[in-house]
Amino acid sequence: MLALSVEAHRTGCAVVVATGELDLAGARRVLDKLDRLVTEGRDRIILDMSGVAFCGAQAMSALVRTRARAQRAGGWLRLAAVPPHVRRVFGKTDLDRLFPHFPDVASAAAGRVVPEQRTTSPGGTAAPRDGSAYRRQEPGNPAE
């Protein structure tokens, strides 16, 4: 079961506190809540995930869609206090590139990102942040 509450931060952004599981049902609820905020013009949103026990693929997709919608409206979606087990999944799916690590709501409101080490590949080196490791090499076209 997922519990959601919305608070106003002193900086004017909306803070959505999520507690429980962001499973299929939770993903729908959080998407509805975040979409409603953007529709109301509250497009600077922080999702406090400190109480999230699980985050499924549907919830991750909902977060990506909401982020894009908020950006189109001139705002943003930032995730705060993401538990380590969820951050690991974000790292494995490269969502950590879209959602930088904010250790708490205050840091997210201020835009203070905490740098993190990327998980290394089996060869022992981190994947390049520019995505070049994921580009297909065509014959006759050197890598950029």
C-alpha positions in Angstrom: 0.0 0.0 0.0 1.3 3.5 -0.9 0.6 6.6 1.1 1.1 10.0 -0.5 1.0 13.4 1.0 1.7 16.8 -0.5 3.5 19.6 1.4 4.5 23.1 0.4 8.2 23.8 0.8 9.4 27.2 1.8 10.9 27.7 -1.6 7.5 27.3 -3.3 8.0 23.9 -4.7 5.6 21.0 -3.9 7.0 18.1 -1.8 5.2 14.8 -2.3 6.1 12.3 0.4 5.7 8.7 -0.6 5.6 5.9 1.9 5.2 2.2 0.9 5.5 0.4 -2.4 5.6 2.0 -5.8 4.2 -1.2 -7.4 1.6 -1.2 -10.3 -1.1 0.3 -8.2 1.3 2.7 -6.5 2.6 3.8 -9.8 -0.9 4.8 -11.0 -1.5 6.8 -7.8 1.8 8.6 -7.9 1.4 9.4 -11.6 -2.1 10.8 -10.9 -0.9 12.9 -8.0 2.1 14.3 -9.8 0.1 15.0 -13.0 -2.5 16.8 -11.0 0.2 19.0 -9.5 1.6 19.9 -12.9 -1.9 20.6 -14.2 -2.4 23.0 -11.3 0.7 24.9 -12.3 2.8 23.4 -9.4 5.5 22.2 -11.8 8.5 22.3 -9.4 8.1 19.0 -7.6 10.2 17.0 -5.2 9.3 13.4 -4.5 10.6 12.4 -1.1 11.2 8.7 -1.4 12.7 8.1 2.0 9.8 5.8 2.9 9.7 3.8 -0.3 10.2 0.1 0.1 9.9 -0.9 -3.5 9.9 0.8 -6.9 8.8 -1.2 -9.9 9.2 -0.6 -13.6 5.8 1.0 -14.0 6.6 3.6 -11.3 10.0 4.4 -12.9 8.2 5.0 -16.2 5.6 7.2 -14.5 8.5 9.3 -13.0 10.1 9.7 -16.4 6.8 10.8 -17.9 6.1 13.3 -15.1 9.7 14.7 -15.3 9.2 15.3 -19.1 5.8 16.9 -18.5 7.1 19.2 -15.7 10.0 20.2 -17.9 7.7 21.1 -20.8 5.8 23.3 -18.3 9.1 25.0 -17.3 9.6 23.1 -14.0 11.2 20.0 -12.8 10.8 16.7 -10.9 13.6 15.9 -8.4 13.8 12.8 -6.3 15.0 13.1 -2.7 16.3 10.6 -0.2 16.0 7.6 -2.6 16.8 4.5 -0.6 20.0 2.7 -1.6 18.1 -0.4 -2.9 16.1 1.9 -5.3 19.2 3.9 -6.3 20.9 0.7 -7.3 18.0 -0.1 -9.7 18.1 3.4 -11.1 21.8 3.0 -11.7 21.4 -0.3 -13.5 18.7 1.2 -15.8 20.6 4.5 -16.3 17.8 6.5 -14.7 20.3 7.9 -12.4 21.3 10.1 -15.4 17.8 11.6 -15.4 17.4 11.8 -11.7 20.6 12.9 -9.9 21.0 12.0 -6.2 19.6 14.5 -3.7 20.2 13.2 -0.2 17.2 15.1 1.3 14.4 17.5 0.5 16.5 20.6 1.3 19.2 19.6 -1.1 16.7 18.9 -3.8 15.0 22.3 -3.3 18.4 24.0 -3.6 19.5 21.8 -6.5 22.6 20.5 -4.6 23.5 17.2 -6.2 25.6 14.7 -4.4 28.1 13.1 -6.8 28.1 9.3 -6.8 30.5 6.7 -8.2 29.0 4.8 -11.1 28.8 1.0 -10.8 31.8 -0.4 -12.7 31.4 -2.8 -15.6 32.8 -6.4 -15.2 36.0 -5.1 -16.8 36.5 -2.8 -13.9 36.0 0.5 -15.6 33.0 2.8 -15.3 30.8 3.4 -18.4 31.4 6.8 -19.9 28.8 9.4 -18.9 28.4 10.6 -22.5 26.7 7.4 -23.7 29.4 6.6 -26.2 29.6 3.1 -24.8 26.1 2.5 -26.0 26.4 3.9 -29.6 26.5 1.5 -32.4 29.7 1.6 -34.4 29.0 1.7 -38.2 31.8 0.5 -40.6 33.7 3.5 -41.9 32.3 5.8 -39.2 34.9 6.4 -36.5 33.6 6.8 -32.9 32.9 10.3 -31.9 
